[in-house]
Each structure stands twice: as structure tokens, then as C-alpha cells.
Amino acid sequence: MAEYYFDTETTGCNPLEDKVITIQWQRLNGFTGEPIGDLKILKEWETSERGILTEFLPNLRTDNPFDFFVAGKNLFFDFMFLSYRAKKHGLDGFDLRHWYNRVWLDVKPILVMINKGDFRGYDRVLDKTGALGKVNVPELYKDQKWPEIVSYVRDEAAAFIGAYQVLKREMPSLRKKL
């Protein structure tokens, strides 16, 4: 099974008006979560939104759902955004059955549980309280601060992957308590 960290950055939260500006993924060791290879970042400002969608979407359209197993935070947002934006560009979108049949792991519910069941601030469980928490990607995009966006994407990936490694290492011990 090929496991990948996956995320997107957008210009806002409305897929009907806003657009995908980066798509990033990195292969991970399925047992430890350690990164394998480099973080891939597709950048809308280097080609176009349609261009990065066209390049990335084949990863999600494989016949074997284990070929591109993704792990991330709040993945339904990313999937929904990709689907709407793909349809906007005349590319095939995805319906909910597609996501039901795929293998993916969203850590959002785990982070909520770590946050004592509180949805408010659940993402601060990851390293978003420091410099990452102050970054406004849509504002950086509007100001064409491409290197700052790429830096944020890299830092966010590292924060997620670090937390994911801890979850993979520590969560199996909870099994004894259940």
C-alpha cells in the first residue's frame, strides 16, 4: 500500500468562488510515517489551476484504491474542493461513492479527541500555534508572495508528518486500554 501525506491550499473556503493554489503530497513509510523522497508541490501560479488539477487527479483515479492511500487533516474539505474545481474546468469530478471506495485516513477526529472532544482549536494540537498559526495563505497569494506560500506548505507538511509519526507510534498502546 502506497501511503502519502496529502493537502491543498486554496484562496478561501468556497469552492464555487475560490481556487486551489497548491496541491502537495509526500510518500510515507506505511509503518512509521517517515517521509520517503521529497515533498511534491504543484503550484497554480506556475501553470494554472486546471494544470495542477490535470497533473494531480490521476493519482486519485487509480483502479486500485491502495495505490494512493492518503493521510491528512480535514480531507473531506480537500476532496470536496478538488471535485468542485475539477468540474469547473471540465475535468471529471468525484461523487461521494468515489471517496467511500477509496482508502484514506483523516486525523481530524483523532485531533478532536486529543483536544478533549472540543472542535474549537482542535487543529492547534498540530504545530499551528506558533508561526504556522499566523500565516494567511490567501493574503500571501493576493500579494504574490510565492516563496512564503511554499515555505508555509513545507512547514505545515513537516508539522503534520511529525504528529502523524507520533500517532502511529503511540496509538497502538491504546488498544490495551480498550
Secondary structure, DSSP 8 states (H G I E B T S, - for coil): --EEEEEEEESSS-TTT--EEEEEEEEE-TTT--EEEEEEEEEGGGS-HHHHHHHHGGGGG-SSTTTTEEEESSHHHHHHHHHHHHHHTTS----HHHHHHS-EEE-HHHHHHHTTT--TTGGGGSS-SSGGGG--HHHHHHTT-HHHHHHHHHHHHHHHHHHHHHHHHHGGGGGGG-
